[in-house]
Each structure stands twice: as C-alpha cells, then as structure tokens.
Amino acid sequence: MPMESFESSAISEYERTLARALLRNNIISAERFKHFISLRAGLDRDGRRYLGDILLERKLISEADLKEFFQENNSAYLDFIKSLNKKGFMSNTQLKSVLDDPESATSAVTVVERLGFMTKDNFVRLFAKSGPSVRLGEWLVKRGKITQAALDDALEEQAIHTLEDYLLYHKILDKGTLDKIKVKLGFGD
C-alpha cells in the first residue's frame, strides 16, 4: 500500500492505525481503502455528496427527474431568495442578478450557486430551516420514482464520512467486530 494513502491529511491518526490493521489482516483490500481515501478527499474538498448525485450514480433516477423536482419547487425558492433580500442577507444587486438570469425561471438554486452567492448545500439547508419544504427524497418516494428502502440506503451512503462509517455501510465489518478491533488497538473501552 503506498505511503501517500496513509499520509493523506484526509484521515485521522486513529483511521490510519485502523486501516493498517485491517489491511495487514486482509479485512479490507488496498483497492477498497483507496476508494475510501478518494471518497474522503472529495468530501473534504467539496462537502457532503448530494442525494441527487448518489441516486443518479445508482441509475435510480434521471437528470429529468431532478430537473422536474427543482422546477416544481422553483417558485418557493424564488420567494425564499426574495425573503433573504428583505431580511438583508442578499443585496438588491444580488437579487437582481438572480432574477435577471434566464435560468432562474427553472432553477434559481443553480443560479445562486453559479453566481457565487452560496452553495446549493447552504441554500437547501437555509431553505429547509425557513419552514415546511419538500425534500428531494420524499418527493421521489411520493411520486413512485424510488422506494423508501432505496432512499434510506442512499441517505446512509450520503452519511459516510469516517472510515468506520465506510466499513459499516459496505458491511466489511459489523459494529461488534469493529468495537473489538478498536479496543485491541487502544481506541475503545
């Protein structure tokens, strides 16, 4: 296993120790560990993966499904953007830039991100806190585009951040075995 994988700043000292033990005992392959390092570097660089991206990757939905969701919810997004302006969180110039952009008629969130006012993640998080809102996963299930089980699994994948999360999600180890390994390595009770 190349040393740069272990020296990656993306993982903690505990994760390095755990990975060495798992690799040494053939519990995880070098290829799987490289996949985790790549995933973690992407998370550290770009933030949490979007649910839509995970579902697209799995071919459970299409780009057209995502576009339909955002178009249906776009008027609520535009109202929210206007409320941000009224509350002083977005200037009149910024609001005008968003509203004047032709794409804002169908995807205001994309315009806000492209113009650099905030990321989609931040927008969606703020929007969700502003009151009742339709979430992508719920919308897809309600429309029969995916099952609740598929949504739950995609949300579990979206929650992966640590090596432990990765090992448990991919069923490389169960929680009990992982806890025993942590104790042996001096990281558990």
C-alpha positions in Angstrom: 0.0 0.0 0.0 1.6 3.3 -1.0 2.5 5.5 1.9 0.8 8.6 0.5 -2.6 6.9 1.2 -1.6 6.7 4.9 -0.2 10.2 5.0 -3.3 11.7 3.5 -4.5 14.6 5.7 -8.0 13.4 4.9 -7.8 10.8 7.6 -7.2 10.9 11.3 -4.4 9.1 13.2 -7.0 6.6 14.5 -8.2 5.9 10.9 -4.5 5.4 9.8 -4.0 2.9 12.6 -7.2 1.1 11.9 -6.6 1.0 8.2 -3.1 -0.5 8.7 -4.5 -3.2 11.0 -7.4 -4.0 8.6 -5.0 -4.2 5.6 -2.5 -6.3 7.4 -5.2 -8.8 8.3 -6.8 -8.7 4.9 -10.1 -7.4 6.2 -10.1 -4.6 3.7 -8.4 -4.7 0.3 -6.0 -2.0 -0.8 -8.4 -1.1 -3.5 -11.3 -0.6 -1.1 -9.1 1.6 1.1 -8.1 3.7 -1.9 -11.8 4.1 -2.7 -12.4 5.3 0.9 -9.4 7.8 0.6 -10.8 9.1 -2.7 -14.3 9.5 -1.2 -13.0 11.2 1.9 -10.8 13.6 -0.1 -13.8 14.5 -2.2 -15.9 15.1 1.0 -13.2 17.3 2.5 -12.9 19.3 -0.7 -16.5 19.5 -1.8 -18.6 18.8 1.3 -21.3 16.3 1.6 -22.5 14.5 -1.5 -25.8 15.5 -2.9 -28.6 12.9 -2.6 -29.5 13.5 -6.2 -25.9 12.7 -7.3 -26.0 9.4 -5.4 -29.3 8.4 -6.9 -28.1 9.4 -10.4 -24.9 7.3 -9.9 -27.1 4.3 -9.0 -29.3 5.0 -12.0 -32.4 5.1 -9.8 -33.4 8.5 -11.2 -32.7 10.5 -14.3 -31.5 14.1 -14.8 -35.1 14.7 -16.0 -36.4 13.7 -12.6 -34.1 16.1 -10.8 -35.0 18.9 -13.2 -38.7 18.2 -12.6 -38.2 18.4 -8.8 -36.3 21.7 -9.0 -38.8 23.2 -11.5 -41.8 22.3 -9.3 -40.1 23.8 -6.3 -38.6 26.8 -8.1 -41.3 29.3 -7.2 -40.8 28.6 -3.5 -37.0 29.0 -4.0 -37.5 32.4 -5.7 -39.8 33.5 -2.8 -37.1 32.4 -0.3 -34.5 34.4 -2.3 -36.7 37.4 -2.1 -37.1 37.0 1.6 -33.3 36.8 2.0 -33.1 40.2 0.3 -35.9 41.6 2.5 -34.0 40.4 5.6 -30.7 41.9 4.4 -28.9 38.6 3.7 -28.8 39.4 0.0 -28.3 42.8 -1.6 -30.6 44.3 -4.1 -27.9 43.9 -6.7 -27.5 40.2 -5.9 -31.3 39.7 -6.1 -31.5 41.5 -9.4 -28.6 39.3 -10.8 -30.5 36.2 -9.8 -33.9 37.3 -11.1 -32.4 38.7 -14.4 -30.7 35.3 -15.1 -32.9 33.3 -17.6 -32.1 30.1 -15.8 -33.7 31.4 -12.5 -37.1 30.7 -14.1 -36.4 27.0 -13.8 -33.5 26.6 -11.3 -32.9 29.5 -9.0 -30.8 27.4 -6.7 -28.3 26.7 -9.6 -28.2 30.4 -10.4 -27.5 31.4 -6.8 -24.6 28.8 -6.6 -23.2 29.7 -10.1 -23.2 33.4 -9.2 -21.2 32.5 -6.0 -23.8 33.8 -3.5 -24.0 30.5 -1.7 -23.6 26.8 -2.3 -26.5 24.5 -3.0 -25.9 22.8 0.3 -26.2 26.1 2.2 -29.2 27.2 0.2 -31.1 24.0 0.8 -30.1 24.0 4.5 -31.3 27.6 5.0 -34.4 26.9 2.9 -35.3 23.8 4.9 -35.0 25.8 8.2 -37.2 28.6 6.8 -40.4 26.5 7.1 -42.0 23.4 5.7 -40.4 22.4 2.5 -40.4 19.4 0.1 -37.3 17.3 0.2 -36.0 15.5 -2.8 -36.1 12.1 -1.3 -39.6 12.5 0.0 -40.8 13.9 -3.3 -39.2 10.9 -5.3 -40.8 8.4 -3.0 -44.2 10.1 -3.1 -44.0 10.1 -6.9 -43.1 6.4 -7.0 -39.8 7.2 -8.7 -37.8 5.3 -5.9 -38.8 3.1 -3.0 -38.4 4.2 0.6 -35.8 1.4 1.0 -33.7 2.9 -1.9 -34.0 6.3 -0.3 -32.9 5.1 3.1 -29.9 3.3 1.7 -28.9 6.3 -0.4 -29.2 8.5 2.8 -27.0 6.0 4.7 -24.4 6.3 1.9 -24.6 10.1 2.0 -23.8 10.0 5.7 -20.5 8.2 5.2 -17.6 10.4 6.4 -15.3 8.3 8.6 -13.6 5.0 7.9 -15.9 3.4 10.4 -18.9 4.7 8.5 -17.5 3.2 5.3 -16.7 -0.1 6.9 -20.2 -0.5 8.4 -22.1 0.8 5.3 -20.2 -1.6 3.0 -20.7 -4.4 5.5 -16.9 -5.0 5.6 -17.3 -5.2 9.4 -20.2 -5.3 11.8 -20.4 -2.9 14.8 -19.4 -5.5 17.4 -16.3 -6.6 15.5 -15.3 -3.1 14.8 -15.6 -2.3 18.6 -13.4 -5.3 19.4 -10.8 -4.1 17.0 -10.9 -0.6 18.4 -10.3 -2.0 21.9 -7.3 -4.1 20.7 -5.8 -1.0 19.0 -6.3 1.0 22.2 -9.0 3.3 20.9 -12.0 1.8 22.7 -13.3 1.0 26.2 
